[in-house]
C-alpha cells in the first residue's frame, strides 16, 4: 500500500510548519525532561544507602508484575489440533497413485498394440504423458498431491514389473499407515518420515524400489496436527491472569543502610516518588531555548528552499530522525554507569547526518549533526561538570560532522572513503583526546572509550550501507526498490502493453536500452530512465491499432480513413492517456514527467503536411504536442532516442553512415526547434549521447529490416 503525500503537500505552509514544530518541541522536551532530574536525586543508582529506606505507601510494581506474566506466558506449551482424516486421505491418494499407474500402463499398451507398426514400443515418456493427462482430470484437492510427484519417480514406477510394484505398494501402505496414525506436526515431520523409511523391509526390496518408496514416503507422510493459535492464546491469557500482582507494601524495606542501591531498588524508589527532590529550573529553560533555536534554524532552511517538495521532505525527515536519535541516546543513558560512563559513544552518531546529507542536503546534515550533540548534553546531564562528558560530546560532534563531509552518494560506492571518515578518523580522534586528558591507554576506562567509539563508528558505517535502500524507499518515490519492482515484466501495465500493443512494447524496450546507456554515459540516472522508457508510450494501449508498429502484416493503416485532424488527436492522446494511467498507478514523478515530456512540443510533421494541403491557413501550433518541453537531461535523451529508434527502424537498409546522419540531424533539429532549451543538457553531453545512440542503433539494426511504410510516415505515426 502506497502512501499518498499529495494532500499533505498541499497543506504544507507556514501554519502547518509552526503547528508541527510546536508538537515536535513538546514531544522532544518530554523525552529529555527526565534526564535533567538525575543530577539532583536523593539516591543515586550504585551509591550506598545512608539509611534504611522503607516504602511510604502500598502500590503495584507493574514492571515486575509484567515480567512474571511474561515468564508464565513463555512457559505455556502450544496447543495443537489433530485431524485423523488426513491419514485416511493420504492412504487413499497413495492407493490411487498405484491404480493410476496400472491404468496408464494398460491404456498406453493398448494404444501401441492397436497400431499398425508393431515395431514401436511405448517409452517412459509415453507413459508419463498419459498419466499426466489422468492427473489433469482430478479434483483440485487431489491434484496438488499427484502433480507434486517428480517425473523421475513416475518413470521408475512405470519401469518396475507388476510384482515388484505390488511389493512396494504393500510395504508403503503399511509404513505410511503406521506413520500417519501418529500425531505429526511440522517440527516432528522429518522424524516420522525417517522412522517410516527405517520401517521398510529392505531385504524384500532392491535399491531402486527402496529409493522409490523413500520418495513416496516423503510426499505422502504429511502433518496431521496443527497449531491451534486461538487455544494457545487463551492458555497464555489464562497464565497471565493467574499471576498475582507484585506489590510494594507500606513499610517494606527497599534498601537497608550501607547496602548499594541497585537498579531494582532504584526502580522501586522511582515508583514510590522517593527518588528525587526539586531540581533547578535553569536546565529546563535551557532545554526549551535549545529546542526553539533548532526549530528556528530548521524553519529558516525549509522556507528558503526553492523546491516545496524538497522542503517537505527536509522538514519531516529532520523531525523524525532527531526524535529517533534522541530516543536512542535516551536508551543508552539507562545503561550508563559510573564504571562505564562511555556507553553513549556506542550511539551511531554519523548515521543520520549521513542520511540527511545523501537524501536531503548538506546544510540540513550539518544542522542535524550539531543539534543531536546539543541534545546529548541534556540527555547525559548526570555527567555534567565532568571531563567524561567533554570527551563524549567532542567525539559525537566530530563523528557527526565527518558524515557531512562525505560525497552525496551511496556509501557502498565509497566504502574505503567511508571507512576512513566514519571509522578511522573518529577512532584516532578519541585516542588524541585520551592522550590530551592524560588518561592511561591501558586503563579500563580508556579502553572502554576507544572500544565504544569504534563500535559506534562501525554501526554508523554498516547501518548507512544496509539501510540505504529502505531510507530511499521512504524518502523517494523513485527508490531502487520501487524501480526494480516497476521494471519487472510481470507488472500489470507492462503485461497489458505486451498483450495489447506488442509493437509498442518492443519499441519501448529498445528505447529504454538506448536511453539508459546514453544517460549512463553522461553520469545521469540510468535506472529511472530505463523504467520511464518502459512506460513512456503506455498511453498507446487505448488505441493500439492506430499506431503502425502494432498493425498486423498487410493490414490497412486506419489513419488512411481518417482526417489528419482526427489522426492528430488520437496520436496526441497517447501522451495524455499515458500520464493519466501512470498517475492512477502512483508511478514515480520522474516516470510521469518523462512520459509527458518525451515528445516535448515537437511538430507532428506527417499529419500537419496532410492537413495543410486541405487548409493552407492551418496553424502549425495546432499540430504540435502539448508538451512541456523536456525539463531534465534524462527526458531530453528519451525525446531524442524515441525518434531515432523509430526512424532507424523504418530504414530499408540501415548502415552506419545512414544511422549517423539520421541521429545527427535529429539532434540538430531538436536544438533548432528549441526542444532542449529547458533540459539543462550541454553540447558536450549531446555529443556523448549522439555517439552512444549511434553505437546502440548500429549494433541493433545491423541487418536489413523491411517495413511497409515510408520513414516519414513511421515517424509521424509511431511516436
Secondary structure as GFF3:
##gff-version 3
##sequence-region A 1 719
A	DSSP	alpha_helix	6	10	.	.	.	ID=ss1
A	DSSP	alpha_helix	14	33	.	.	.	ID=ss2
A	DSSP	three_ten_helix	34	40	.	.	.	ID=ss3
A	DSSP	beta_strand	53	54	.	.	.	ID=ss4
A	DSSP	beta_strand	59	60	.	.	.	ID=ss5
A	DSSP	alpha_helix	62	74	.	.	.	ID=ss6
A	DSSP	beta_strand	80	82	.	.	.	ID=ss7
A	DSSP	alpha_helix	85	113	.	.	.	ID=ss8
A	DSSP	alpha_helix	124	136	.	.	.	ID=ss9
A	DSSP	alpha_helix	140	147	.	.	.	ID=ss10
A	DSSP	alpha_helix	151	159	.	.	.	ID=ss11
A	DSSP	alpha_helix	162	180	.	.	.	ID=ss12
A	DSSP	alpha_helix	189	198	.	.	.	ID=ss13
A	DSSP	alpha_helix	207	220	.	.	.	ID=ss14
A	DSSP	beta_strand	225	227	.	.	.	ID=ss15
A	DSSP	alpha_helix	229	242	.	.	.	ID=ss16
A	DSSP	beta_strand	247	248	.	.	.	ID=ss17
A	DSSP	beta_strand	253	255	.	.	.	ID=ss18
A	DSSP	alpha_helix	263	272	.	.	.	ID=ss19
A	DSSP	alpha_helix	282	303	.	.	.	ID=ss20
A	DSSP	alpha_helix	308	333	.	.	.	ID=ss21
A	DSSP	three_ten_helix	343	346	.	.	.	ID=ss22
A	DSSP	alpha_helix	349	359	.	.	.	ID=ss23
A	DSSP	alpha_helix	362	379	.	.	.	ID=ss24
A	DSSP	three_ten_helix	381	383	.	.	.	ID=ss25
A	DSSP	alpha_helix	387	404	.	.	.	ID=ss26
A	DSSP	three_ten_helix	411	414	.	.	.	ID=ss27
A	DSSP	alpha_helix	415	419	.	.	.	ID=ss28
A	DSSP	pi_helix	420	424	.	.	.	ID=ss29
A	DSSP	alpha_helix	425	436	.	.	.	ID=ss30
A	DSSP	alpha_helix	444	466	.	.	.	ID=ss31
A	DSSP	alpha_helix	468	475	.	.	.	ID=ss32
A	DSSP	alpha_helix	480	486	.	.	.	ID=ss33
A	DSSP	alpha_helix	492	500	.	.	.	ID=ss34
A	DSSP	alpha_helix	502	521	.	.	.	ID=ss35
A	DSSP	alpha_helix	526	535	.	.	.	ID=ss36
A	DSSP	three_ten_helix	538	541	.	.	.	ID=ss37
A	DSSP	three_ten_helix	544	546	.	.	.	ID=ss38
A	DSSP	three_ten_helix	548	550	.	.	.	ID=ss39
A	DSSP	three_ten_helix	558	561	.	.	.	ID=ss40
A	DSSP	alpha_helix	564	584	.	.	.	ID=ss41
A	DSSP	alpha_helix	589	597	.	.	.	ID=ss42
A	DSSP	alpha_helix	605	614	.	.	.	ID=ss43
A	DSSP	three_ten_helix	620	623	.	.	.	ID=ss44
A	DSSP	alpha_helix	633	649	.	.	.	ID=ss45
A	DSSP	alpha_helix	656	672	.	.	.	ID=ss46
A	DSSP	alpha_helix	683	700	.	.	.	ID=ss47
A	DSSP	alpha_helix	711	718	.	.	.	ID=ss48
###
